[in-house]
Amino acid sequence: MSSSPHALVFPYPAQGHVIPLMELSFRLLDRGFKVTFLNTDYNHERVVSAMKGKGSNQIRMASIPDGFGPEESRSDLGRLTESIAAVMPKPLENLIMEEKNKFTCFIADTNMPWAFAIAKKMAIRTAAFFQVLQEETCQLSLGVNPVSSLHLPWNCFHDELARKAVFQTCFKTAEEFAEEIVICNSFEELEKPIFELYSPRIKPIGPLLATLRSEAASIGSFWSQERACITWLDNQLPKSVIYVAFGSFTVINHKQFHELALGLELTGRPFLWVVRPGFTEGTVDEDAYPLNFKERVLGRGHMVSWVPQQHVLQHPSIACFISHCGWNSTIEGVTNGVPFLSWPYFGDQFFDQDYICDIWKIGLGLVPDENGVIRREQIIAKVEELLGDEDIKSRSLALKGMAHKSVKEGGSSFENLNSFVDAMRGD
């Protein structure tokens, strides 16, 4: 048997969970581990296809079924969470048992508490990866921002099954990980009250970004990344481009899509807008744009289906980020010193908006009107307000400096990662 420790890394099957755990896998490789990265069969095909030619052959890719057919939608998080809990345990157990180069440790997403019982039964060291830390705070301590009950994770879904599944997962998670090693994609200086409350059990080891590794490409995307946008950015003035992206789950209606498009057009500024397949509700994405919109913004507006976001956000032409405030997007924006216009969609994104706007004060919030629509006039006004606020820019750059310092030798995340690696080796 090889003397190298062997990690089995298992993310929840959503884009925002796969990428940071893939990045952690590269950190483990750098520290002498072998890594097997486990996806669902469906996501395995997408990730492998999107990362061809990116030099990821150091990581062994594996997959197990999620209980859905190849053509079934996985956008219903309630159904997805219930299905993987029912279908995946036996294939996971079989994979662990049949592995010749036995696993030293098991690192998985906290959204799948059932998986840890399997690993523990087979005497494998375990660690839990929290993608979002704030969702468990809820005024537990002074210094922790209070939140509306409407924004608790389970209350952000209209579907009853989804609410039930997320509620049960949150509370099962709290019970399951009382004695677990827990790591998260953040850094101590960013969320001091949180980490003081949970210390020393939770170790922040982030930012987990490929761009913080030299000559690194981001791995784990579900879609092919259109790198031509970087060339387009190269031709823009410094701090001039509005970057707009809403992650992998957000869906907006036709009216809101029009207001966003016209708002971007009327700013008079260059913009890079990610319009993911399925982003618009009830219409083909190409047909969703206002009449003659593309002709009017030709050369100034650049619309793409998916981008290498970490590389986009570090580009000197980026002025601000209109974001859904998913945690990956939040930590990527923070690490690159980019101010935010926040536009949360569901779940933890409302917590992240509170941090961005009220605690870190590195952005402004966009507020829907009485009909639930964010109007073009507000988009125009908030862009101008944000880009004219030197204090927001200064605070954004200060957090960028803290983020970069944390992952360098002697930094808080650097030391936490080394401590975590030693624990996974059994040192």
C-alpha positions as CSV (number, residue, x, y, z in Angstrom):
1,M,0.0,0.0,0.0
2,S,1.2,3.5,-0.8
3,S,2.6,5.5,2.1
4,S,0.9,8.7,0.8
5,P,-2.4,9.6,2.6
6,H,-5.4,9.2,0.4
7,A,-8.4,11.6,0.7
8,L,-11.9,11.0,-0.6
9,V,-13.5,14.4,-1.3
10,F,-17.3,14.5,-1.7
11,P,-19.1,17.8,-2.5
12,Y,-22.9,18.4,-2.5
13,P,-23.9,18.2,-6.2
14,A,-24.1,22.0,-6.9
15,Q,-21.7,24.2,-8.7
16,G,-21.0,26.4,-5.7
17,H,-19.9,23.4,-3.6
18,V,-17.8,21.6,-6.2
19,I,-15.4,24.4,-7.0
20,P,-14.1,25.1,-3.5
21,L,-13.7,21.5,-2.6
22,M,-11.8,20.9,-5.9
23,E,-9.6,23.8,-4.9
24,L,-9.0,22.2,-1.4
25,S,-8.1,19.0,-3.3
26,F,-5.3,20.8,-5.0
27,R,-4.1,22.1,-1.6
28,L,-4.0,18.5,-0.4
29,L,-2.0,17.4,-3.5
30,D,0.5,20.1,-2.7
31,R,0.9,18.5,0.8
32,G,1.5,15.0,-0.4
33,F,-2.0,13.5,-0.5
34,K,-3.5,11.4,-3.1
35,V,-7.1,12.6,-3.9
36,T,-10.2,10.9,-5.2
37,F,-12.9,13.5,-6.0
38,L,-16.4,12.0,-6.0
39,N,-19.3,13.6,-8.0
40,T,-22.7,12.4,-9.0
41,D,-22.6,10.6,-12.4
42,Y,-24.4,13.6,-13.9
43,N,-22.0,16.2,-12.6
44,H,-19.0,14.0,-13.3
45,E,-19.7,14.1,-17.0
46,R,-20.1,17.9,-16.9
47,V,-17.0,18.6,-14.9
48,V,-14.8,16.2,-16.9
49,S,-16.0,17.7,-20.2
50,A,-15.5,21.3,-19.0
51,M,-12.0,20.7,-17.7
52,K,-10.4,18.8,-20.7
53,G,-6.9,19.9,-21.2
54,K,-6.5,21.7,-17.9
55,G,-4.0,19.4,-16.3
56,S,-6.2,18.0,-13.6
57,N,-5.1,14.4,-14.1
58,Q,-3.4,14.5,-10.7
59,I,-6.8,14.1,-9.1
60,R,-8.7,10.8,-9.7
61,M,-12.3,11.5,-10.6
62,A,-15.0,9.1,-9.5
63,S,-18.8,9.1,-9.5
64,I,-22.0,7.4,-8.2
65,P,-25.7,7.8,-9.2
66,D,-28.0,10.5,-7.7
67,G,-31.3,8.7,-8.4
68,F,-32.3,11.0,-11.3
69,G,-32.5,10.1,-15.0
70,P,-30.0,11.7,-17.4
71,E,-32.5,14.2,-18.7
72,E,-34.3,15.0,-15.5
73,S,-33.9,18.5,-14.0
74,R,-31.9,18.8,-10.8
75,S,-32.9,22.4,-10.1
76,D,-35.4,21.4,-7.4
77,L,-33.1,21.3,-4.3
78,G,-35.7,19.6,-2.2
79,R,-36.0,16.6,-4.5
80,L,-32.3,16.5,-5.1
81,T,-31.4,16.5,-1.4
82,E,-34.0,13.7,-0.6
83,S,-32.9,11.7,-3.6
84,I,-29.2,11.6,-2.9
85,A,-29.9,10.7,0.8
86,A,-31.9,7.8,-0.4
87,V,-29.9,6.6,-3.3
88,M,-26.2,7.4,-2.6
89,P,-25.4,5.6,0.7
90,K,-24.9,2.1,-0.7
91,P,-22.8,3.1,-3.8
92,L,-20.7,5.3,-1.5
93,E,-20.1,2.4,0.9
94,N,-19.3,0.1,-2.0
95,L,-16.8,2.6,-3.4
96,I,-15.0,2.8,-0.1
97,M,-14.9,-0.9,0.4
98,E,-13.6,-1.7,-3.1
99,E,-10.9,0.9,-3.1
100,K,-7.5,-0.8,-3.2
101,N,-5.5,2.2,-2.1
102,K,-7.5,2.6,1.1
103,F,-8.8,6.0,2.1
104,T,-7.0,7.8,5.0
105,C,-9.7,10.5,5.3
106,F,-13.1,11.6,4.1
107,I,-14.0,15.2,3.5
108,A,-17.5,16.0,2.6
109,D,-20.1,18.8,2.4
110,T,-22.2,19.3,5.5
111,N,-25.3,19.2,3.4
112,M,-24.9,15.4,3.3
113,P,-24.7,14.3,7.0
114,W,-25.6,10.7,6.1
115,A,-22.3,10.3,4.3
116,F,-20.3,10.8,7.5
117,A,-21.9,7.9,9.3
118,I,-20.8,5.6,6.4
119,A,-17.2,6.8,6.6
120,K,-17.1,6.5,10.4
121,K,-18.5,3.0,10.3
122,M,-15.6,2.1,8.1
123,A,-13.1,3.7,10.5
124,I,-12.0,6.6,8.2
125,R,-11.1,10.0,9.6
126,T,-13.7,12.6,8.7
127,A,-14.0,16.3,8.2
128,A,-16.9,18.5,7.3
129,F,-16.8,21.3,4.8
130,F,-19.2,24.2,5.6
131,Q,-19.9,26.1,2.4
132,V,-21.8,28.8,4.4
133,L,-21.1,29.6,8.1
134,Q,-23.5,32.5,8.7
135,E,-26.7,30.4,8.3
136,E,-26.3,29.0,11.8
137,T,-25.7,32.3,13.6
138,C,-29.1,34.0,14.1
139,Q,-28.1,36.3,16.9
140,L,-26.3,33.6,18.9
141,S,-23.8,36.1,20.1
142,L,-23.1,39.9,20.4
143,G,-21.3,40.9,17.2
144,V,-23.2,38.4,15.1
145,N,-25.6,40.2,12.7
146,P,-29.3,39.4,13.5
147,V,-31.3,38.1,10.5
148,S,-35.0,38.1,9.5
149,S,-36.8,34.8,10.0
150,L,-37.9,35.2,6.4
151,H,-34.3,34.7,5.3
152,L,-33.6,31.5,7.2
153,P,-32.5,28.9,4.7
154,W,-35.7,26.8,4.7
155,N,-38.0,29.8,4.4
156,C,-36.4,31.0,1.1
157,F,-38.1,28.2,-0.9
158,H,-41.7,28.3,-2.2
159,D,-41.9,24.6,-2.6
160,E,-43.0,22.7,0.6
161,L,-40.7,19.7,-0.1
162,A,-37.7,21.9,-0.6
163,R,-38.4,23.8,2.7
164,K,-38.8,20.5,4.6
165,A,-35.6,19.0,3.1
166,V,-33.5,22.1,3.8
167,F,-34.9,22.4,7.4
168,Q,-34.2,18.8,8.2
169,T,-30.7,19.0,6.7
170,C,-29.8,22.1,8.7
171,F,-30.8,20.5,12.0
172,K,-29.4,17.1,11.3
173,T,-26.2,18.9,10.3
174,A,-26.1,20.7,13.7
175,E,-26.4,17.3,15.5
176,E,-24.1,15.3,13.3
177,F,-21.1,17.7,13.5
178,A,-21.0,18.4,17.2
179,E,-17.8,16.5,17.4
180,E,-16.6,16.9,13.8
181,I,-13.5,18.7,12.5
182,V,-15.1,21.5,10.5
183,I,-13.4,23.6,7.8
184,C,-14.8,26.5,5.7
185,N,-13.9,28.7,2.8
186,S,-13.4,31.9,4.7
187,F,-10.6,33.6,6.7
188,E,-10.5,34.6,10.4
189,E,-10.2,38.4,9.8
190,L,-13.3,38.4,7.6
191,E,-15.8,37.0,10.2
192,K,-14.1,37.5,13.6
193,P,-17.3,37.3,15.8
194,I,-18.4,34.1,14.1
195,F,-15.0,32.4,14.5
196,E,-14.6,33.6,18.1
197,L,-18.0,32.0,18.8
198,Y,-17.2,28.7,17.3
199,S,-13.4,28.5,17.9
200,P,-11.5,26.3,17.9
201,R,-13.8,23.7,16.4
202,I,-14.2,25.5,13.1
203,K,-11.1,26.3,11.1
204,P,-11.3,28.8,8.2
205,I,-8.9,27.8,5.5
206,G,-9.8,30.2,2.7
207,P,-10.0,31.9,0.4
208,L,-9.9,28.7,-1.7
209,L,-9.3,30.3,-5.1
210,A,-7.3,28.9,-8.0
211,T,-6.0,32.4,-8.8
212,L,-4.1,32.3,-5.4
213,R,-2.1,29.4,-6.8
214,S,0.6,30.4,-9.4
215,E,-0.2,29.5,-13.0
216,A,-3.5,27.9,-11.9
217,A,-6.7,27.3,-13.8
218,S,-10.0,27.0,-12.0
219,I,-11.3,23.4,-12.1
220,G,-14.7,22.0,-11.4
221,S,-17.0,24.1,-13.6
222,F,-20.2,22.5,-14.9
223,W,-20.1,24.6,-18.1
224,S,-17.3,25.4,-20.6
225,Q,-15.8,28.8,-19.7
226,E,-15.7,31.4,-22.5
227,R,-12.2,32.8,-22.1
228,A,-12.6,35.2,-25.0
229,C,-14.1,37.6,-22.4
230,I,-10.6,38.1,-20.9
231,T,-9.4,39.4,-24.3
232,W,-12.4,41.7,-24.4
233,L,-11.6,42.9,-20.8
234,D,-8.0,43.6,-21.9
235,N,-9.4,46.2,-24.3
236,Q,-11.3,48.1,-21.6
237,L,-10.1,51.0,-19.4
238,P,-9.0,50.2,-15.8
239,K,-11.9,50.1,-13.3
240,S,-14.5,50.7,-16.0
241,V,-16.5,47.5,-16.5
242,I,-19.6,46.4,-14.6
243,Y,-19.5,42.6,-14.1
244,V,-22.9,40.9,-13.8
245,A,-23.3,37.3,-12.8
246,F,-26.0,35.4,-10.7
247,G,-24.5,32.0,-10.2
248,S,-25.7,28.6,-11.3
249,F,-29.3,28.4,-9.8
250,T,-30.8,31.9,-10.1
251,V,-33.8,32.2,-12.5
252,I,-35.4,35.6,-13.2
253,N,-38.6,36.4,-15.1
254,H,-38.9,38.1,-18.4
255,K,-39.9,41.5,-16.9
256,Q,-36.9,41.5,-14.5
257,F,-34.5,40.4,-17.3
258,H,-35.7,43.4,-19.4
259,E,-35.2,45.9,-16.5
260,L,-31.7,44.5,-15.9
261,A,-30.8,44.7,-19.6
262,L,-32.1,48.3,-20.0
263,G,-30.5,49.4,-16.7
264,L,-27.1,48.1,-17.9
265,E,-27.6,49.8,-21.2
266,L,-28.6,53.2,-19.7
267,T,-25.5,53.3,-17.4
268,G,-23.5,54.2,-20.5
269,R,-20.7,52.0,-19.1
270,P,-19.1,48.9,-20.5
271,F,-20.5,45.7,-19.0
272,L,-19.7,41.9,-19.0
273,W,-22.9,40.0,-18.3
274,V,-23.1,36.2,-17.7
275,V,-26.4,34.9,-19.1
276,R,-26.3,31.2,-18.2
277,P,-28.5,28.7,-20.1
278,G,-31.8,28.7,-18.2
279,F,-31.3,32.1,-16.6
280,T,-34.6,33.4,-17.8
281,E,-38.0,32.0,-16.8
282,G,-40.3,30.7,-19.5
283,T,-38.4,31.9,-22.6
284,V,-35.4,30.9,-24.7
285,D,-32.5,33.1,-23.4
286,E,-31.7,34.5,-26.9
287,D,-35.3,35.7,-27.3
288,A,-35.4,37.4,-23.8
289,Y,-33.4,40.5,-24.7
290,P,-35.3,43.8,-25.4
291,L,-35.8,44.6,-29.1
292,N,-32.5,45.6,-30.8
293,F,-30.7,45.6,-27.4
294,K,-27.7,43.7,-28.7
295,E,-27.3,46.1,-31.6
296,R,-27.4,49.1,-29.3
297,V,-24.8,47.9,-26.9
298,L,-22.5,46.3,-29.5
299,G,-18.9,46.7,-28.4
300,R,-19.8,48.1,-25.0
301,G,-21.9,45.2,-23.7
302,H,-20.5,41.7,-23.7
303,M,-22.9,38.8,-23.0
304,V,-21.6,35.3,-22.4
305,S,-23.0,32.0,-21.1
306,W,-20.2,31.3,-18.5
307,V,-16.9,32.7,-17.6
308,P,-13.7,31.9,-15.6
309,Q,-15.1,34.1,-12.8
310,Q,-12.0,34.2,-10.6
311,H,-9.9,35.5,-13.5
312,V,-12.6,38.0,-14.4
313,L,-12.7,39.4,-10.9
314,Q,-9.0,39.9,-10.7
315,H,-8.9,41.7,-14.0
316,P,-7.9,45.4,-13.6
317,S,-10.8,46.6,-15.8
318,I,-13.5,45.4,-13.4
319,A,-15.1,48.3,-11.5
320,C,-17.9,46.5,-9.6
321,F,-19.8,43.3,-9.3
322,I,-23.6,43.0,-9.6
323,S,-24.0,39.6,-7.8
324,H,-26.5,37.2,-6.3
325,C,-24.2,37.1,-3.3
326,G,-23.6,33.3,-3.3
327,W,-20.7,32.6,-0.9
328,N,-18.3,31.6,-3.7
329,S,-19.0,34.8,-5.6
330,T,-18.8,36.8,-2.3
331,I,-15.4,35.4,-1.3
332,E,-14.1,35.8,-4.8
333,G,-15.2,39.4,-5.0
334,V,-13.7,40.1,-1.5
335,T,-10.4,38.5,-2.4
336,N,-10.1,40.7,-5.5
337,G,-11.1,44.0,-3.8
338,V,-14.2,44.4,-6.0
339,P,-17.2,46.5,-4.6
340,F,-20.6,44.9,-4.9
341,L,-24.2,45.7,-5.9
342,S,-26.0,42.9,-4.1
343,W,-29.0,41.2,-5.5
344,P,-29.7,38.0,-3.4
345,Y,-32.0,35.3,-4.7
346,F,-32.4,32.7,-1.9
347,G,-31.0,31.1,1.2
348,D,-27.7,32.2,2.6
349,Q,-27.4,34.9,-0.1
350,F,-29.4,37.3,2.1
351,F,-27.0,36.7,5.0
352,D,-24.1,37.4,2.7
353,Q,-25.8,40.7,1.5
354,D,-26.0,41.8,5.2
355,Y,-22.3,41.2,5.6
356,I,-21.4,43.0,2.3
357,C,-23.6,46.0,2.9
358,D,-23.9,46.4,6.7
359,I,-20.8,44.8,8.3
360,W,-18.0,45.0,5.8
361,K,-19.6,48.0,4.1
362,I,-18.1,47.1,0.7
363,G,-21.3,47.3,-1.4
364,L,-24.8,48.6,-1.8
365,G,-28.1,46.6,-1.9
366,L,-30.6,46.6,-4.7
367,V,-34.2,46.7,-3.4
368,P,-37.2,45.3,-5.3
369,D,-40.3,47.5,-5.6
370,E,-43.8,46.5,-4.4
371,N,-44.1,44.2,-7.4
372,G,-40.8,42.4,-6.6
373,V,-39.0,44.0,-9.5
374,I,-35.7,45.9,-9.4
375,R,-36.2,48.7,-11.8
376,R,-33.7,50.1,-14.4
377,E,-33.7,53.5,-12.7
378,Q,-32.4,52.0,-9.4
379,I,-29.7,50.0,-11.2
380,I,-28.4,53.2,-12.9
381,A,-28.5,55.2,-9.7
382,K,-26.9,52.5,-7.5
383,V,-24.1,52.0,-10.1
384,E,-23.2,55.7,-10.0
385,E,-23.5,55.9,-6.2
386,L,-21.2,52.8,-5.8
387,L,-18.6,53.9,-8.2
388,G,-18.4,57.3,-6.7
389,D,-18.0,56.1,-3.1
390,E,-14.3,56.2,-2.2
391,D,-14.8,54.7,1.3
392,I,-16.4,51.6,-0.2
393,K,-13.5,51.2,-2.6
394,S,-11.0,51.7,0.3
395,R,-12.7,49.1,2.5
396,S,-12.8,46.6,-0.4
397,L,-9.1,47.0,-1.0
398,A,-8.4,46.6,2.8
399,L,-10.2,43.2,2.8
400,K,-8.4,42.1,-0.3
401,G,-5.1,42.7,1.6
402,M,-6.3,40.7,4.5
403,A,-7.5,37.8,2.3
404,H,-4.1,37.5,0.5
405,K,-2.2,37.8,3.8
406,S,-4.2,35.0,5.4
407,V,-3.1,32.3,2.8
408,K,0.5,33.3,2.8
409,E,3.0,31.5,5.0
410,G,2.3,32.5,8.6
411,G,-1.2,33.7,7.8
412,S,-4.2,32.5,9.7
413,S,-5.6,30.3,6.9
414,F,-2.2,29.0,6.0
415,E,-1.7,27.8,9.6
416,N,-5.2,26.4,9.9
417,L,-4.8,24.4,6.7
418,N,-1.5,22.9,7.9
419,S,-3.2,22.0,11.2
420,F,-6.1,20.4,9.4
421,V,-3.8,18.4,7.1
422,D,-1.9,17.1,10.1
423,A,-5.2,15.9,11.6
424,M,-6.2,14.2,8.4
425,R,-2.9,12.4,8.2
426,G,-3.3,11.3,11.8
427,D,-0.2,13.2,12.9
